[in-house]
Amino acid sequence: MWDYSEKVKEHFFHPRNVGEIENPDAVGEVGSLACGDALKLMLKLDKSERITDVKFKTFGCGSAIASASALTEMIQGKTLDEAGRITDNDIAEYLEGLPEQKMHCSVMGREALEAAIANYRGVKIDKPVDEGTIVCKCFGVTDNKIAHEVREHKLTTIEEVTNYCKAGGGCRSCHPQIQAIIDEVWAKEKEKVMIEKTKKPAKKLTNIQKIKLIQDTIERDIRPALQSDGGDIELLDIDGDRVMVSFRGSCVECPSSTVTLKSTVEAKLREFVSDTLVVEEVAS
């Protein structure tokens, strides 16, 4: 028998903000009835992107209802940026804990909020669950979704994976594949750590060395490209990590000069000199 906190019970028996908003500014829908859990989150916002009203409708267990109810209380009155920083662990903590087997309910709440924010801003979010090969056919969970949850929550067992995304909670035929994904994720993480440990610390440049490298990079990798389009660049000064330059020729009135400054000039100097350099265009 799962041990539910009093706060979970309160939000299950007396859920807040259940219903629909007429003409909502943002809608986030996640899950599916076929998989046993579904959540629709609706938001109303003011001109400063502050949430003035929130409603939800869900199909799922008591933990799913409690998690959605808690989420609506947590985000009410917050801006979208503030609300977007809420994690599934925050939802569980707000409810004074969820049974490990029900952590996927808080994950669903976070994903619905992310979907609502993306809907309002008109952007497409690349969710791990949207791509990849279906591993758990019982709940429609992909390999990318499983790997995402393993990394994000530092999961090490099949049981933990089931708790966070339901994969493996049905017929169990996918357990060997889930274990293989867990092993692969942590093997890659271990490899990253080993690579970082073997990296030699970057050699600190003297001021003279830095100036020489900046001048050489401009002459070799930046100026020829600008001159081929009738433009040019002049190095005016260097102050610590600040590199001050001035464009010449066709670059002066080019509408893309700001982009060129960052994507070409600063990018090349960071690549060949130091990744801490900041390039500024100044009048001369």
CYANA upper distance limits for C-alpha pairs under 8 A (distance plus 0.5 A):
  2 TRP  CA     99 PRO  CA      6.84
  3 ASP  CA     99 PRO  CA      7.05
  4 TYR  CA      8 VAL  CA      6.64
  4 TYR  CA      9 LYS  CA      7.22
  4 TYR  CA     97 GLY  CA      8.26
  4 TYR  CA     98 LEU  CA      7.14
  4 TYR  CA     99 PRO  CA      7.31
  5 SER  CA      9 LYS  CA      6.97
  5 SER  CA     95 LEU  CA      7.71
  5 SER  CA     96 GLU  CA      6.74
  5 SER  CA     97 GLY  CA      7.09
  5 SER  CA     98 LEU  CA      7.89
  6 GLU  CA     10 GLU  CA      6.62
  7 LYS  CA     11 HIS  CA      6.74
  7 LYS  CA     95 LEU  CA      5.87
  7 LYS  CA     96 GLU  CA      7.04
  8 VAL  CA     12 PHE  CA      6.59
  8 VAL  CA     63 SER  CA      7.48
  8 VAL  CA     66 ALA  CA      6.13
  8 VAL  CA     67 SER  CA      8.34
  8 VAL  CA     95 LEU  CA      6.04
  8 VAL  CA     96 GLU  CA      8.07
  8 VAL  CA     98 LEU  CA      8.16
  9 LYS  CA     13 PHE  CA      6.53
  9 LYS  CA     62 GLY  CA      8.48
  9 LYS  CA     66 ALA  CA      7.93
 10 GLU  CA     14 HIS  CA      6.17
 10 GLU  CA     15 PRO  CA      7.90
 10 GLU  CA     66 ALA  CA      8.36
 11 HIS  CA     15 PRO  CA      5.08
 11 HIS  CA     16 ARG  CA      7.51
 11 HIS  CA     65 ILE  CA      7.80
 11 HIS  CA     66 ALA  CA      5.15
 11 HIS  CA     67 SER  CA      8.36
 11 HIS  CA     69 SER  CA      6.66
 11 HIS  CA     70 ALA  CA      7.38
 12 PHE  CA     62 GLY  CA      6.04
 12 PHE  CA     63 SER  CA      7.63
 12 PHE  CA     65 ILE  CA      6.24
 12 PHE  CA     66 ALA  CA      5.22
 12 PHE  CA     69 SER  CA      8.40
 15 PRO  CA     65 ILE  CA      7.52
 15 PRO  CA     66 ALA  CA      7.08
 15 PRO  CA     69 SER  CA      5.82
 16 ARG  CA     69 SER  CA      5.65
 16 ARG  CA     70 ALA  CA      8.06
 16 ARG  CA     72 THR  CA      7.82
 16 ARG  CA     73 GLU  CA      7.88
 17 ASN  CA     54 VAL  CA      7.08
 17 ASN  CA     55 LYS  CA      5.36
 17 ASN  CA     56 PHE  CA      6.93
 17 ASN  CA     69 SER  CA      7.19
 17 ASN  CA     72 THR  CA      7.27
 18 VAL  CA     55 LYS  CA      5.94
 18 VAL  CA     56 PHE  CA      5.60
 18 VAL  CA     57 LYS  CA      6.52
 18 VAL  CA     69 SER  CA      8.05
 19 GLY  CA     55 LYS  CA      6.01
 19 GLY  CA     56 PHE  CA      6.13
 19 GLY  CA     57 LYS  CA      6.42
 20 GLU  CA     42 MET  CA      7.47
 20 GLU  CA     55 LYS  CA      6.11
 20 GLU  CA     56 PHE  CA      7.00
 20 GLU  CA     57 LYS  CA      7.78
 21 ILE  CA     42 MET  CA      6.93
 21 ILE  CA     43 LEU  CA      7.92
 21 ILE  CA     44 LYS  CA      8.11
 21 ILE  CA     54 VAL  CA      7.98
 21 ILE  CA     55 LYS  CA      6.89
 24 PRO  CA     42 MET  CA      6.48
 24 PRO  CA     43 LEU  CA      6.15
 24 PRO  CA     44 LYS  CA      5.86
 25 ASP  CA     42 MET  CA      8.07
 25 ASP  CA     43 LEU  CA      6.34
 25 ASP  CA     44 LYS  CA      5.64
 25 ASP  CA     45 LEU  CA      6.87
 25 ASP  CA    120 TYR  CA      6.86
 26 ALA  CA     42 MET  CA      6.24
 26 ALA  CA     43 LEU  CA      5.56
 26 ALA  CA     44 LYS  CA      7.29
 26 ALA  CA    116 ALA  CA      5.68
 26 ALA  CA    117 ILE  CA      7.18
 26 ALA  CA    119 ASN  CA      6.27
 26 ALA  CA    120 TYR  CA      5.29
 27 VAL  CA     40 LYS  CA      7.55
 27 VAL  CA     41 LEU  CA      6.14
 27 VAL  CA     42 MET  CA      5.08
 27 VAL  CA     43 LEU  CA      6.94
 27 VAL  CA    115 ALA  CA      7.76
 27 VAL  CA    116 ALA  CA      5.09
 27 VAL  CA    117 ILE  CA      8.38
 27 VAL  CA    119 ASN  CA      6.80
 27 VAL  CA    120 TYR  CA      7.97
 28 GLY  CA     39 LEU  CA      8.49
 28 GLY  CA     40 LYS  CA      6.21
 28 GLY  CA     41 LEU  CA      5.57
 28 GLY  CA     42 MET  CA      7.07
 28 GLY  CA    112 ALA  CA      5.35
 28 GLY  CA    113 LEU  CA      6.70
 28 GLY  CA    114 GLU  CA      7.80
 28 GLY  CA    115 ALA  CA      5.02
 28 GLY  CA    116 ALA  CA      4.30
 28 GLY  CA    117 ILE  CA      8.05
 28 GLY  CA    119 ASN  CA      7.40
 29 GLU  CA     38 ALA  CA      7.97
 29 GLU  CA     39 LEU  CA      6.20
 29 GLU  CA     40 LYS  CA      4.94
 29 GLU  CA     41 LEU  CA      6.88
 29 GLU  CA    112 ALA  CA      6.11
 29 GLU  CA    115 ALA  CA      7.25
 29 GLU  CA    116 ALA  CA      8.00
 30 VAL  CA     38 ALA  CA      6.31
 30 VAL  CA     39 LEU  CA      6.00
 30 VAL  CA     40 LYS  CA      7.22
 30 VAL  CA    108 MET  CA      7.34
 30 VAL  CA    111 GLU  CA      7.35
 30 VAL  CA    112 ALA  CA      6.08
 30 VAL  CA    115 ALA  CA      8.26
 31 GLY  CA     35 CYS  CA      7.59
 31 GLY  CA     36 GLY  CA      8.49
 31 GLY  CA     37 ASP  CA      6.07
 31 GLY  CA     38 ALA  CA      4.75
 31 GLY  CA     39 LEU  CA      6.88
 31 GLY  CA    108 MET  CA      7.79
 32 SER  CA     36 GLY  CA      7.06
 32 SER  CA     37 ASP  CA      6.24
 32 SER  CA     38 ALA  CA      5.30
 33 LEU  CA     37 ASP  CA      6.25
 33 LEU  CA     38 ALA  CA      6.34
 33 LEU  CA     59 PHE  CA      7.66
 34 ALA  CA    139 PHE  CA      8.35
 35 CYS  CA    138 CYS  CA      7.92
 35 CYS  CA    139 PHE  CA      5.55
 35 CYS  CA    140 GLY  CA      7.78
 36 GLY  CA     59 PHE  CA      7.86
 36 GLY  CA     60 GLY  CA      6.69
 37 ASP  CA     58 THR  CA      8.02
 37 ASP  CA     59 PHE  CA      6.00
 37 ASP  CA     60 GLY  CA      5.17
 37 ASP  CA     61 CYS  CA      8.16
 37 ASP  CA     64 ALA  CA      8.11
 38 ALA  CA     58 THR  CA      6.08
 38 ALA  CA     59 PHE  CA      5.63
 38 ALA  CA     60 GLY  CA      7.09
 39 LEU  CA     56 PHE  CA      7.70
 39 LEU  CA     57 LYS  CA      6.49
 39 LEU  CA     58 THR  CA      4.85
 39 LEU  CA     59 PHE  CA      6.98
 39 LEU  CA     68 ALA  CA      8.34
 39 LEU  CA    108 MET  CA      7.89
 39 LEU  CA    109 GLY  CA      8.01
 39 LEU  CA    112 ALA  CA      7.38
 40 LYS  CA     56 PHE  CA      6.08
 40 LYS  CA     57 LYS  CA      5.79
 40 LYS  CA     58 THR  CA      6.70
 40 LYS  CA    112 ALA  CA      7.43
 41 LEU  CA     54 VAL  CA      7.88
 41 LEU  CA     55 LYS  CA      6.59
 41 LEU  CA     56 PHE  CA      5.10
 41 LEU  CA     57 LYS  CA      7.30
 41 LEU  CA    112 ALA  CA      6.74
 41 LEU  CA    113 LEU  CA      7.47
 41 LEU  CA    116 ALA  CA      7.41
 42 MET  CA     54 VAL  CA      6.16
 42 MET  CA     55 LYS  CA      5.78
 42 MET  CA     56 PHE  CA      6.61
 42 MET  CA    116 ALA  CA      7.68
 43 LEU  CA     51 ILE  CA      7.06
 43 LEU  CA     52 THR  CA      8.19
 43 LEU  CA     53 ASP  CA      6.38
 43 LEU  CA     54 VAL  CA      5.14
 43 LEU  CA     55 LYS  CA      7.22
 43 LEU  CA    116 ALA  CA      8.02
 44 LYS  CA     51 ILE  CA      6.31
 44 LYS  CA     52 THR  CA      6.11
 44 LYS  CA     53 ASP  CA      5.46
 44 LYS  CA     54 VAL  CA      6.82
 45 LEU  CA     49 GLU  CA      5.86
 45 LEU  CA     50 ARG  CA      5.79
 45 LEU  CA     51 ILE  CA      5.09
 45 LEU  CA     52 THR  CA      5.89
 45 LEU  CA     53 ASP  CA      7.60
 46 ASP  CA     50 ARG  CA      5.96
 46 ASP  CA     51 ILE  CA      7.24
 46 ASP  CA     52 THR  CA      7.08
 48 SER  CA     79 THR  CA      7.91
 49 GLU  CA     79 THR  CA      5.91
 49 GLU  CA     80 LEU  CA      6.41
 50 ARG  CA     77 GLY  CA      6.54
 50 ARG  CA     78 LYS  CA      5.95
 50 ARG  CA     79 THR  CA      4.46
 50 ARG  CA     80 LEU  CA      6.80
 51 ILE  CA     75 ILE  CA      7.64
 51 ILE  CA     76 GLN  CA      6.21
 51 ILE  CA     77 GLY  CA      5.55
 51 ILE  CA     78 LYS  CA      6.14
 51 ILE  CA     79 THR  CA      6.43
 51 ILE  CA     80 LEU  CA      7.57
 52 THR  CA     76 GLN  CA      7.00
 52 THR  CA     77 GLY  CA      6.24
 53 ASP  CA     76 GLN  CA      7.12
 53 ASP  CA     77 GLY  CA      8.41
 54 VAL  CA     72 THR  CA      6.60
 54 VAL  CA     76 GLN  CA      7.22
 55 LYS  CA     72 THR  CA      7.48
 56 PHE  CA     68 ALA  CA      7.55
 56 PHE  CA     69 SER  CA      8.16
 56 PHE  CA     72 THR  CA      8.26
 58 THR  CA     64 ALA  CA      7.94
 58 THR  CA     65 ILE  CA      7.04
 58 THR  CA     68 ALA  CA      8.20
 59 PHE  CA     64 ALA  CA      8.28
 59 PHE  CA     65 ILE  CA      8.29
 60 GLY  CA     64 ALA  CA      6.05
 60 GLY  CA     65 ILE  CA      7.26
 61 CYS  CA     65 ILE  CA      6.98
 62 GLY  CA     66 ALA  CA      6.58
 63 SER  CA     67 SER  CA      6.38
 63 SER  CA     98 LEU  CA      8.07
 63 SER  CA    102 LYS  CA      7.02
 63 SER  CA    105 CYS  CA      6.70
 64 ALA  CA     68 ALA  CA      6.69
 64 ALA  CA    105 CYS  CA      5.31
 64 ALA  CA    106 SER  CA      7.71
 64 ALA  CA    108 MET  CA      8.48
 65 ILE  CA     69 SER  CA      6.60
 66 ALA  CA     70 ALA  CA      6.52
 66 ALA  CA     95 LEU  CA      8.43
 67 SER  CA     71 LEU  CA      6.58
 67 SER  CA     91 ILE  CA      7.08
 67 SER  CA     92 ALA  CA      7.91
 67 SER  CA     95 LEU  CA      8.06
 67 SER  CA    105 CYS  CA      6.84
 67 SER  CA    106 SER  CA      6.04
 67 SER  CA    109 GLY  CA      7.01
 68 ALA  CA     72 THR  CA      6.89
 68 ALA  CA    106 SER  CA      8.18
 68 ALA  CA    109 GLY  CA      6.22
 69 SER  CA     73 GLU  CA      7.18
 70 ALA  CA     74 MET  CA      6.74
 70 ALA  CA     91 ILE  CA      7.30
 70 ALA  CA     94 TYR  CA      7.66
 70 ALA  CA     95 LEU  CA      7.51
 71 LEU  CA     75 ILE  CA      6.76
 71 LEU  CA     91 ILE  CA      6.87
 71 LEU  CA    109 GLY  CA      7.31
 72 THR  CA     76 GLN  CA      6.57
 74 MET  CA     83 ALA  CA      8.42
 75 ILE  CA     83 ALA  CA      5.92
 78 LYS  CA     82 GLU  CA      6.34
 78 LYS  CA     83 ALA  CA      6.40
 79 THR  CA     83 ALA  CA      6.60
 80 LEU  CA     84 GLY  CA      6.35
 80 LEU  CA    117 ILE  CA      7.30
 81 ASP  CA     85 ARG  CA      7.24
 82 GLU  CA     86 ILE  CA      7.98
 84 GLY  CA    113 LEU  CA      7.78
 84 GLY  CA    114 GLU  CA      7.26
 84 GLY  CA    117 ILE  CA      8.12
 86 ILE  CA     90 ASP  CA      6.61
 86 ILE  CA     91 ILE  CA      8.04
 86 ILE  CA    110 ARG  CA      7.79
 87 THR  CA     91 ILE  CA      7.12
 87 THR  CA    107 VAL  CA      8.46
 87 THR  CA    110 ARG  CA      6.61
 88 ASP  CA     92 ALA  CA      6.91
 88 ASP  CA    103 MET  CA      8.47
 88 ASP  CA    106 SER  CA      5.35
 88 ASP  CA    107 VAL  CA      5.50
 88 ASP  CA    109 GLY  CA      7.56
 88 ASP  CA    110 ARG  CA      6.03
 89 ASN  CA     93 GLU  CA      6.62
 89 ASN  CA    106 SER  CA      7.74
 90 ASP  CA     94 TYR  CA      6.59
 91 ILE  CA     95 LEU  CA      6.94
 91 ILE  CA    106 SER  CA      6.51
 92 ALA  CA     96 GLU  CA      6.91
 92 ALA  CA     97 GLY  CA      5.51
 92 ALA  CA     98 LEU  CA      6.12
 92 ALA  CA    103 MET  CA      8.03
 92 ALA  CA    106 SER  CA      6.85
 93 GLU  CA     97 GLY  CA      5.74
 93 GLU  CA     98 LEU  CA      8.41
 98 LEU  CA    102 LYS  CA      6.75
 98 LEU  CA    103 MET  CA      6.86
 99 PRO  CA    103 MET  CA      7.25
100 GLU  CA    160 GLU  CA      8.15
100 GLU  CA    163 ASN  CA      6.34
100 GLU  CA    164 TYR  CA      8.48
101 GLN  CA    160 GLU  CA      8.38
101 GLN  CA    162 THR  CA      7.84
101 GLN  CA    163 ASN  CA      4.84
101 GLN  CA    164 TYR  CA      7.98
102 LYS  CA    106 SER  CA      8.26
102 LYS  CA    163 ASN  CA      6.41
102 LYS  CA    164 TYR  CA      7.80
103 MET  CA    107 VAL  CA      7.06
103 MET  CA    163 ASN  CA      6.14
103 MET  CA    164 TYR  CA      5.65
104 HIS  CA    108 MET  CA      6.65
104 HIS  CA    163 ASN  CA      6.39
104 HIS  CA    164 TYR  CA      4.64
104 HIS  CA    165 CYS  CA      5.65
104 HIS  CA    166 LYS  CA      7.34
105 CYS  CA    109 GLY  CA      7.02
105 CYS  CA    164 TYR  CA      8.40
106 SER  CA    110 ARG  CA      6.91
107 VAL  CA    111 GLU  CA      6.72
107 VAL  CA    164 TYR  CA      7.46
107 VAL  CA    165 CYS  CA      8.26
108 MET  CA    112 ALA  CA      6.64
109 GLY  CA    113 LEU  CA      6.85
110 ARG  CA    114 GLU  CA      6.76
111 GLU  CA    115 ALA  CA      6.60
112 ALA  CA    116 ALA  CA      6.66
113 LEU  CA    117 ILE  CA      6.74
114 GLU  CA    118 ALA  CA      6.69
115 ALA  CA    119 ASN  CA      6.52
115 ALA  CA    125 ILE  CA      8.03
116 ALA  CA    120 TYR  CA      6.76
117 ILE  CA    121 ARG  CA      6.79
118 ALA  CA    122 GLY  CA      6.35
118 ALA  CA    123 VAL  CA      5.64
118 ALA  CA    124 LYS  CA      6.87
118 ALA  CA    125 ILE  CA      7.12
119 ASN  CA    123 VAL  CA      7.02
119 ASN  CA    124 LYS  CA      8.28
126 ASP  CA    130 ASP  CA      7.56
127 LYS  CA    131 GLU  CA      7.90
127 LYS  CA    145 LYS  CA      8.42
128 PRO  CA    132 GLY  CA      8.02
128 PRO  CA    142 THR  CA      8.32
128 PRO  CA    144 ASN  CA      5.58
128 PRO  CA    145 LYS  CA      5.20
128 PRO  CA    148 HIS  CA      7.08
129 VAL  CA    141 VAL  CA      7.24
129 VAL  CA    142 THR  CA      6.39
129 VAL  CA    144 ASN  CA      6.83
129 VAL  CA    145 LYS  CA      5.11
130 ASP  CA    142 THR  CA      8.49
131 GLU  CA    142 THR  CA      7.62
131 GLU  CA    144 ASN  CA      7.32
132 GLY  CA    142 THR  CA      6.05
132 GLY  CA    143 ASP  CA      6.40
132 GLY  CA    144 ASN  CA      6.06
132 GLY  CA    145 LYS  CA      8.49
133 THR  CA    142 THR  CA      5.62
133 THR  CA    143 ASP  CA      6.19
133 THR  CA    144 ASN  CA      8.06
134 ILE  CA    140 GLY  CA      6.54
134 ILE  CA    141 VAL  CA      6.07
134 ILE  CA    142 THR  CA      4.60
134 ILE  CA    143 ASP  CA      6.81
135 VAL  CA    140 GLY  CA      7.84
135 VAL  CA    141 VAL  CA      6.44
135 VAL  CA    142 THR  CA      5.70
135 VAL  CA    143 ASP  CA      6.25
135 VAL  CA    167 ALA  CA      8.33
135 VAL  CA    174 CYS  CA      6.72
135 VAL  CA    177 GLN  CA      7.49
135 VAL  CA    178 ILE  CA      8.05
136 CYS  CA    140 GLY  CA      6.04
136 CYS  CA    141 VAL  CA      5.59
136 CYS  CA    142 THR  CA      7.32
136 CYS  CA    167 ALA  CA      5.86
136 CYS  CA    168 GLY  CA      6.61
136 CYS  CA    174 CYS  CA      6.26
137 LYS  CA    141 VAL  CA      7.38
138 CYS  CA    167 ALA  CA      8.35
138 CYS  CA    168 GLY  CA      8.46
138 CYS  CA    169 GLY  CA      8.42
138 CYS  CA    170 GLY  CA      6.25
138 CYS  CA    171 CYS  CA      7.58
139 PHE  CA    166 LYS  CA      7.31
139 PHE  CA    167 ALA  CA      6.93
139 PHE  CA    170 GLY  CA      8.13
140 GLY  CA    167 ALA  CA      8.43
141 VAL  CA    145 LYS  CA      6.98
141 VAL  CA    146 ILE  CA      7.68
141 VAL  CA    165 CYS  CA      8.05
141 VAL  CA    166 LYS  CA      8.37
141 VAL  CA    167 ALA  CA      6.43
142 THR  CA    146 ILE  CA      6.91
143 ASP  CA    147 ALA  CA      6.68
143 ASP  CA    178 ILE  CA      8.37
143 ASP  CA    181 ILE  CA      7.73
144 ASN  CA    148 HIS  CA      6.54
145 LYS  CA    149 GLU  CA      6.84
145 LYS  CA    165 CYS  CA      8.50
146 ILE  CA    150 VAL  CA      6.66
146 ILE  CA    161 VAL  CA      7.47
146 ILE  CA    165 CYS  CA      7.77
146 ILE  CA    167 ALA  CA      7.98
146 ILE  CA    178 ILE  CA      7.95
146 ILE  CA    181 ILE  CA      7.95
147 ALA  CA    151 ARG  CA      6.74
147 ALA  CA    181 ILE  CA      6.85
147 ALA  CA    182 ILE  CA      7.44
147 ALA  CA    185 VAL  CA      7.05
148 HIS  CA    152 GLU  CA      6.57
149 GLU  CA    153 HIS  CA      6.33
149 GLU  CA    154 LYS  CA      8.17
149 GLU  CA    155 LEU  CA      7.83
149 GLU  CA    161 VAL  CA      7.70
149 GLU  CA    164 TYR  CA      7.50
149 GLU  CA    165 CYS  CA      7.95
150 VAL  CA    154 LYS  CA      5.78
150 VAL  CA    155 LEU  CA      5.09
150 VAL  CA    156 THR  CA      7.63
150 VAL  CA    161 VAL  CA      7.35
150 VAL  CA    182 ILE  CA      7.18
150 VAL  CA    185 VAL  CA      7.96
151 ARG  CA    155 LEU  CA      7.41
151 ARG  CA    185 VAL  CA      7.63
155 LEU  CA    160 GLU  CA      6.43
155 LEU  CA    161 VAL  CA      6.99
155 LEU  CA    182 ILE  CA      8.19
156 THR  CA    160 GLU  CA      7.47
156 THR  CA    161 VAL  CA      8.42
156 THR  CA    182 ILE  CA      6.94
157 THR  CA    161 VAL  CA      7.04
157 THR  CA    179 GLN  CA      7.81
157 THR  CA    182 ILE  CA      7.98
158 ILE  CA    162 THR  CA      6.79
158 ILE  CA    168 GLY  CA      7.70
158 ILE  CA    175 HIS  CA      7.33
158 ILE  CA    178 ILE  CA      6.98
158 ILE  CA    179 GLN  CA      6.80
159 GLU  CA    163 ASN  CA      6.81
159 GLU  CA    168 GLY  CA      8.35
160 GLU  CA    164 TYR  CA      6.98
161 VAL  CA    165 CYS  CA      6.64
161 VAL  CA    166 LYS  CA      7.44
161 VAL  CA    167 ALA  CA      6.99
161 VAL  CA    168 GLY  CA      8.20
162 THR  CA    166 LYS  CA      4.60
162 THR  CA    167 ALA  CA      5.33
162 THR  CA    168 GLY  CA      6.11
162 THR  CA    169 GLY  CA      6.20
167 ALA  CA    178 ILE  CA      8.48
168 GLY  CA    172 ARG  CA      5.54
168 GLY  CA    173 SER  CA      8.00
168 GLY  CA    174 CYS  CA      6.51
168 GLY  CA    175 HIS  CA      6.38
168 GLY  CA    178 ILE  CA      8.05
174 CYS  CA    178 ILE  CA      6.75
175 HIS  CA    179 GLN  CA      6.63
176 PRO  CA    180 ALA  CA      6.70
177 GLN  CA    181 ILE  CA      6.78
178 ILE  CA    182 ILE  CA      6.80
179 GLN  CA    183 ASP  CA      6.68
180 ALA  CA    184 GLU  CA      6.59
181 ILE  CA    185 VAL  CA      6.60
182 ILE  CA    186 TRP  CA      6.91
183 ASP  CA    187 ALA  CA      6.50
184 GLU  CA    188 LYS  CA      6.69
185 VAL  CA    189 GLU  CA      6.78
186 TRP  CA    190 LYS  CA      6.48
187 ALA  CA    191 GLU  CA      6.70
188 LYS  CA    192 LYS  CA      6.75
189 GLU  CA    193 VAL  CA      6.87
190 LYS  CA    194 MET  CA      6.80
191 GLU  CA    195 ILE  CA      6.71
192 LYS  CA    196 GLU  CA      6.70
193 VAL  CA    197 LYS  CA      6.72
194 MET  CA    198 THR  CA      6.82
195 ILE  CA    199 LYS  CA      6.82
205 LEU  CA    209 GLN  CA      6.25
205 LEU  CA    210 LYS  CA      6.33
206 THR  CA    210 LYS  CA      6.65
207 ASN  CA    211 ILE  CA      6.65
208 ILE  CA    212 LYS  CA      6.66
209 GLN  CA    213 LEU  CA      6.63
210 LYS  CA    214 ILE  CA      6.65
210 LYS  CA    273 VAL  CA      7.41
211 ILE  CA    215 GLN  CA      6.66
211 ILE  CA    238 ILE  CA      7.98
212 LYS  CA    216 ASP  CA      6.60
213 LEU  CA    217 THR  CA      6.51
213 LEU  CA    272 PHE  CA      8.14
213 LEU  CA    273 VAL  CA      6.57
214 ILE  CA    218 ILE  CA      6.70
214 ILE  CA    269 LEU  CA      7.00
214 ILE  CA    273 VAL  CA      7.02
215 GLN  CA    219 GLU  CA      6.75
215 GLN  CA    235 LEU  CA      8.21
216 ASP  CA    220 ARG  CA      6.44
217 THR  CA    221 ASP  CA      5.90
217 THR  CA    222 ILE  CA      7.24
217 THR  CA    268 LYS  CA      7.85
217 THR  CA    269 LEU  CA      7.13
217 THR  CA    272 PHE  CA      7.48
217 THR  CA    273 VAL  CA      8.44
218 ILE  CA    222 ILE  CA      5.24
218 ILE  CA    223 ARG  CA      6.16
218 ILE  CA    265 VAL  CA      8.33
218 ILE  CA    269 LEU  CA      8.34
219 GLU  CA    223 ARG  CA      5.93
219 GLU  CA    224 PRO  CA      7.68
220 ARG  CA    224 PRO  CA      7.50
221 ASP  CA    225 ALA  CA      7.76
221 ASP  CA    268 LYS  CA      7.72
222 ILE  CA    226 LEU  CA      7.07
222 ILE  CA    264 THR  CA      7.73
222 ILE  CA    265 VAL  CA      6.86
222 ILE  CA    268 LYS  CA      7.92
223 ARG  CA    227 GLN  CA      6.50
223 ARG  CA    232 ASP  CA      6.49
223 ARG  CA    233 ILE  CA      6.88
224 PRO  CA    228 SER  CA      6.66
225 ALA  CA    229 ASP  CA      7.59
226 LEU  CA    230 GLY  CA      7.10
226 LEU  CA    231 GLY  CA      5.36
226 LEU  CA    232 ASP  CA      5.78
226 LEU  CA    233 ILE  CA      8.02
226 LEU  CA    251 CYS  CA      8.16
227 GLN  CA    231 GLY  CA      5.23
227 GLN  CA    232 ASP  CA      5.82
229 ASP  CA    250 SER  CA      7.89
230 GLY  CA    249 GLY  CA      6.57
230 GLY  CA    250 SER  CA      5.93
230 GLY  CA    251 CYS  CA      8.09
231 GLY  CA    247 PHE  CA      7.88
231 GLY  CA    248 ARG  CA      6.17
231 GLY  CA    249 GLY  CA      4.86
231 GLY  CA    250 SER  CA      5.06
231 GLY  CA    251 CYS  CA      5.35
231 GLY  CA    252 VAL  CA      8.23
232 ASP  CA    247 PHE  CA      6.36
232 ASP  CA    248 ARG  CA      5.20
232 ASP  CA    249 GLY  CA      6.35
232 ASP  CA    250 SER  CA      8.18
232 ASP  CA    251 CYS  CA      7.22
233 ILE  CA    245 VAL  CA      7.32
233 ILE  CA    246 SER  CA      6.26
233 ILE  CA    247 PHE  CA      4.96
233 ILE  CA    248 ARG  CA      5.97
234 GLU  CA    245 VAL  CA      6.06
234 GLU  CA    246 SER  CA      5.77
234 GLU  CA    247 PHE  CA      6.84
234 GLU  CA    248 ARG  CA      7.78
235 LEU  CA    243 VAL  CA      8.26
235 LEU  CA    244 MET  CA      6.89
235 LEU  CA    245 VAL  CA      5.09
235 LEU  CA    246 SER  CA      7.18
236 LEU  CA    243 VAL  CA      8.48
236 LEU  CA    244 MET  CA      6.03
236 LEU  CA    245 VAL  CA      5.67
236 LEU  CA    246 SER  CA      7.41
236 LEU  CA    284 SER  CA      8.46
237 ASP  CA    243 VAL  CA      6.75
237 ASP  CA    244 MET  CA      5.65
237 ASP  CA    245 VAL  CA      7.57
238 ILE  CA    242 ARG  CA      6.25
238 ILE  CA    243 VAL  CA      5.22
238 ILE  CA    244 MET  CA      6.59
239 ASP  CA    243 VAL  CA      7.08
241 ASP  CA    276 THR  CA      6.88
241 ASP  CA    277 LEU  CA      5.17
241 ASP  CA    278 VAL  CA      6.58
242 ARG  CA    277 LEU  CA      6.57
242 ARG  CA    278 VAL  CA      5.58
242 ARG  CA    279 VAL  CA      6.47
242 ARG  CA    280 GLU  CA      7.64
243 VAL  CA    277 LEU  CA      7.46
243 VAL  CA    278 VAL  CA      6.58
243 VAL  CA    279 VAL  CA      5.19
243 VAL  CA    280 GLU  CA      6.63
244 MET  CA    279 VAL  CA      6.44
244 MET  CA    280 GLU  CA      5.44
244 MET  CA    281 GLU  CA      6.32
244 MET  CA    282 VAL  CA      6.85
245 VAL  CA    279 VAL  CA      7.75
245 VAL  CA    280 GLU  CA      6.75
245 VAL  CA    281 GLU  CA      5.54
245 VAL  CA    282 VAL  CA      6.63
246 SER  CA    281 GLU  CA      5.87
246 SER  CA    282 VAL  CA      6.18
246 SER  CA    283 ALA  CA      6.81
246 SER  CA    284 SER  CA      7.22
247 PHE  CA    251 CYS  CA      6.20
247 PHE  CA    252 VAL  CA      6.01
247 PHE  CA    281 GLU  CA      7.97
248 ARG  CA    252 VAL  CA      6.01
250 SER  CA    254 CYS  CA      6.79
251 CYS  CA    257 SER  CA      6.62
252 VAL  CA    257 SER  CA      7.82
253 GLU  CA    257 SER  CA      8.18
256 SER  CA    260 THR  CA      6.68
257 SER  CA    261 LEU  CA      6.54
258 THR  CA    262 LYS  CA      7.17
259 VAL  CA    263 SER  CA      6.26
259 VAL  CA    264 THR  CA      8.26
260 THR  CA    264 THR  CA      5.60
260 THR  CA    265 VAL  CA      7.01
261 LEU  CA    265 VAL  CA      5.54
261 LEU  CA    266 GLU  CA      6.63
261 LEU  CA    279 VAL  CA      7.66
261 LEU  CA    280 GLU  CA      8.19
261 LEU  CA    281 GLU  CA      8.08
262 LYS  CA    266 GLU  CA      5.34
262 LYS  CA    267 ALA  CA      6.69
262 LYS  CA    279 VAL  CA      7.79
263 SER  CA    267 ALA  CA      5.91
264 THR  CA    268 LYS  CA      6.40
265 VAL  CA    269 LEU  CA      6.81
265 VAL  CA    279 VAL  CA      7.90
266 GLU  CA    270 ARG  CA      6.55
266 GLU  CA    277 LEU  CA      7.73
266 GLU  CA    278 VAL  CA      7.03
266 GLU  CA    279 VAL  CA      5.98
267 ALA  CA    271 GLU  CA      6.63
268 LYS  CA    272 PHE  CA      6.67
269 LEU  CA    273 VAL  CA      5.83
269 LEU  CA    274 SER  CA      7.18
269 LEU  CA    275 ASP  CA      8.17
269 LEU  CA    277 LEU  CA      7.59
270 ARG  CA    274 SER  CA      5.17
270 ARG  CA    275 ASP  CA      4.66
270 ARG  CA    276 THR  CA      7.24
270 ARG  CA    277 LEU  CA      6.47
271 GLU  CA    275 ASP  CA      6.99
